[in-house]
Amino acid sequence: MKNNSQKFADLSMRKSNCDIRFNNFTTDDPTTTNMMVYQSGHKFNCPPGWHTTVNTYDHYIIHYVLNGNGTYYSPSKTYSVKQGDLFLIKPFESIHYQADFLYPWTYYWVGFNGTDASHILKLCGFSDTNLIISHQQDSLLEEIFRKVAYPRRTSISREYELLGNLYQLFSYLIHTHDPQPISKSEQYLNTAVNYIQEKYLYSDLSVNDIAGFVGIDRTYLYRLFHKHFQLSVQDFILKIRLKKAANLLKYSDLSIELIAFYCGFGNQSYFSTVFKKNFSKSPLQYRKEALAAE
């Protein structure tokens, strides 16, 4: 598989201002690898329709919406998010999100990673195919996030303050989540989808690669995707690549050649052909119309 490079969001470039509180904890050397808090913050004044650029992170991020509404665009699905909801950003996925024009949201967030992160998040109620928890306005949950966004301590003691509050968040979400039993076929499907979402930028990603990683026969893998998504595995990969490409065309100034590269298409010509077949317009036309509509 080709080793395509991937650029991650640079936390050092972000600063607090009159609309947002931002903490970057990556300048400190962690004393543990089991879990580390990378960042946290509070968006407390959001203009109508405000949206992020398309970003990719090397860690998980949970947002908790305090009030208002917005939309979260992940590679495989678009989520409408409301007050009380939590949404998860996963590592290695190109995402963006946008505030509602009538009722723009405010929110807290915390970014983290560690050896147990994936397992803990599943216990909390997130899954590879569902990145949102519909909760409710909750003063206790809000207080936990507030403590993470506004830590009191400094130096090494701050790391453990942050980790304590992060694990309190996990404990609370696990306690309030009613886990449902997951069948073996759902486990296979979730593993396959997660693998595709991490590897779709590789142009030579194959069904055999995915089936081998999951540990099942490619025919069984095909049946799972057809049953749950009404798509072949190849078409599912193409859908993710095209959705990422459309987001990059709309929300970034990357060249079409680079977008084709970052989205796992072998070359710009093939990308343009496939894009036009699915969107009935060329990538350049799509970008021009998206910019004109803003």
PyMOL commands that set and color helices and strands:
alter all, ss='L'
color gray80, all
select helices_A, chain A and resi 11-13+117-124+139-149+155-176+184-199+207-214+218-229+233-251+256-262+268-279+283-293
alter helices_A, ss='H'
color red, helices_A
select strands_A, chain A and resi 20-24+36-43+55-56+60-67+70-73+78-81+85-89+94-99+106-113+132-134
alter strands_A, ss='S'
color yellow, strands_A
deselect
rebuild
show_as cartoon
